[in-house]
Amino acid sequence: MVKISYTESHKYAAKGAEYEAHYQTEAWERFLWSREQEIILRILDKYFAGRDVDLLDFACGTGRITSLLENRVKTSTGVDVSGSMLAVAGKKLERTEIIEADITQDNVLKGRKFNLITAFRFFLNAEPELRSAAIKALVELLAEDGYFVFNNHHSLGSPWIRLLYARHLRKNPEGIFNVMSVGEMKKLVESVGLEIVEIYPVGFFHPPKVPVPFRLNRAIDSIACRFDFLKRFSESPIAVCRRRKNHGGDASASRK
Ligand SMILES: C[S@@+](CC[C@H](N)C(=O)[O-])C[C@H]1O[C@@H](n2cnc3c(N)ncnc32)[C@H](O)[C@@H]1O
């Protein structure tokens, strides 16, 4: 079986419109997005108070994250490989520089620095080589005092994801069902000299095939987030990362 890189997955003409519709109609995605918005704005307040922000939204797609942030930062740049996704982004973004490029192959942004780099819904689905190429390209663009914020929307810490993953391995091991643990998130960023400074848990109650009302999910999240021991069970954690102290941030230096 020929394996196709995740880089090709969003390039077909209808994908941008399909992705946008998915976020408007799917209850779980709408709920996650409501939580993600709150958390991203909290991160902005906590780590960037009084600072100018130069944002790079990597794999920006239809501009979901970028559109939340573009009017709250000094400069806003979005990069993605899919013209179809970027066509949707172009309609909603007003002050973002949109770049269609694969910076894992040719880092057209080389020489520029961003103190906030976001990457949502990318690393989970990227195959190992792409994960590694992307994180290396991004760390080159991260300012010394910058933060890298990314999520993992199928965390193995979630009992529901574990259940679905076990079923997938039993019934359809040839198919695709990506999962990532918090340990793998840590390893990924540590491979390029970054460290996770904080993890925000998102999404706790997602039993397969059971529609859970938006408000109930919000209430469950708001309670679960108060208890440290529950945080590792969330399905879609968001990690805030920065350069590790006493580390040059050079990807090669981490291969000791
Ligand atoms: C699931 S979408 C996420 C879009 C957006 N970040 C969000 O959270 O809504 C994943 C995106 O990754 C993009 N992508 C895949 N490979 C890429 C690469 N090598 N460089 C940049 N973007 C890439 C796809 O084109 C797609 O737009």
The ligand as a MOL file (V3000), in Angstrom:
LIG
                    3D

  0  0  0     0  0            999 V3000
M  V30 BEGIN CTAB
M  V30 COUNTS 27 29 0 0 0
M  V30 BEGIN ATOM
M  V30 1 C -6.9480 19.6350 10.1210 0
M  V30 2 S -6.3050 21.0240 9.2720 0 CHG=1
M  V30 3 C -6.0900 22.1930 10.5730 0
M  V30 4 C -6.2790 23.6250 10.1290 0
M  V30 5 C -6.2120 24.6510 11.2540 0
M  V30 6 N -4.9350 24.6470 11.9150 0
M  V30 7 C -7.3050 24.3900 12.2670 0
M  V30 8 O -7.0140 24.0190 13.4110 0
M  V30 9 O -8.4760 24.5380 11.9290 0 CHG=-1
M  V30 10 C -4.6500 20.5340 8.9370 0
M  V30 11 C -3.9400 21.4710 7.9690 0
M  V30 12 O -2.5710 21.0790 7.8530 0
M  V30 13 C -2.1570 21.4450 6.5510 0
M  V30 14 N -0.8640 20.8380 6.2320 0
M  V30 15 C -0.5900 19.5410 5.9960 0
M  V30 16 N 0.7290 19.3990 5.7350 0
M  V30 17 C 1.2900 20.6280 5.8310 0
M  V30 18 C 2.6120 21.1340 5.6810 0
M  V30 19 N 3.6430 20.3400 5.3730 0
M  V30 20 N 2.8300 22.4530 5.8470 0
M  V30 21 C 1.7890 23.2860 6.1560 0
M  V30 22 N 0.5090 22.8620 6.3040 0
M  V30 23 C 0.2730 21.5480 6.1540 0
M  V30 24 C -3.3010 20.9720 5.6890 0
M  V30 25 O -3.2760 21.5220 4.3910 0
M  V30 26 C -4.4950 21.4390 6.5470 0
M  V30 27 O -4.9200 22.7220 6.1630 0
M  V30 END ATOM
M  V30 BEGIN BOND
M  V30 1 1 1 2
M  V30 2 1 2 3
M  V30 3 1 2 10
M  V30 4 1 3 4
M  V30 5 1 4 5
M  V30 6 1 5 6
M  V30 7 1 5 7
M  V30 8 2 7 8
M  V30 9 1 7 9
M  V30 10 1 10 11
M  V30 11 1 11 12
M  V30 12 1 11 26
M  V30 13 1 12 13
M  V30 14 1 13 14
M  V30 15 1 13 24
M  V30 16 1 14 15
M  V30 17 1 14 23
M  V30 18 2 15 16
M  V30 19 1 16 17
M  V30 20 1 17 18
M  V30 21 2 17 23
M  V30 22 1 18 19
M  V30 23 2 18 20
M  V30 24 1 20 21
M  V30 25 2 21 22
M  V30 26 1 22 23
M  V30 27 1 24 25
M  V30 28 1 24 26
M  V30 29 1 26 27
M  V30 END BOND
M  V30 END CTAB
M  END
